Amino acid sequence: MLNFRYHPEIAKLGAAHLVTPDLEKSLWFFRDILGLHVTARTENKVYLRAGMELEHHSLVLEAGDRARLDHVTWRVRRPEDLEGFHDILKDGGTEVTVEAANKEDGIGESLRFQAPSGHNYRLYYDVDKPTVDEADRSVLLNQPYRSWHHGIGVRRIDHVNLWTTRDPAENHKWMSDMLGFKMREYVTTPEGTIGGWMSVTPLVHDVAIMKAGPNETTPARMHHVAFWLDNAADVLRACDILFEAGIEADQGPGRHGISQATFLYVRDPGSGHRVEIFSNGYLIFDPDWQPVEWGMDNIKTALCMWGPTDYVPHTNDHVMNTTTEA
Ligand SMILES: [Fe+2]
């Protein structure tokens, strides 16, 4: 029914807001090693963005007593889409809070709500775009910071991978009906659909929503937040930089079947939050793209074509303890 009336749109992933029990160590990892740039700082929060990003931040680190994902932000396509989403979410039975523009984080008026998966989202359109100091500025007019400014030098945020103890398929449908995400690839087992990779952009996924194990203490968790590099060789360079910094990669490098991306997982030593360093995924331009189904006979290829042999979570219990709380 919603398809027959004006439908607001989400344009892109905005940011992940992570809470860390060791803010300074997390800042060292995300700024000095991953290569993000600090755009603002308060007593207990640091706002960061990657080298290609114009918006105020794509990552927030907030000091807290335990590692958790506070919320994920999404930028809507047009200013009036906030009102459109407000109506659709309310009509669909979701409680929505309207938040006034926030000078601290550079975000204009926004909507906050919780998805059935238990994850907290925030939608915005207006956002500050801080200028870059001349010493850090690129000579290129189409990117704010110098290439390879420092650390691994990730280019932009790519996606979030979120886990829920609740039925993923119901959440996929909700993400599609309420927020307009398209299913691109999914994995089905005898238990049902255990994961779906969804996007509003040509990326295979801006968000993946996966089934968490049955013994989780909270319904919603984050498996990882991913940052993009332009080339697979840059992921290998990242391995060297991590090794020199004394940080052991969590898993990888390897290549996913789903998304076809080269990946490397690494944990922030300050919080345990997992970060994926991600490159070379394919893009989808077909308006009639049919979701690709993977099953038990090809789940290994789907999740890990090659790379770490212990990667494949054949059962959810296998990786139950590898998520951080949402
Ligand atoms: Fe990922």
Residues whose N, C-alpha, C, O or C-beta is under 5 A from the ligand:
A	BS01	LIG	N161 A226 E276
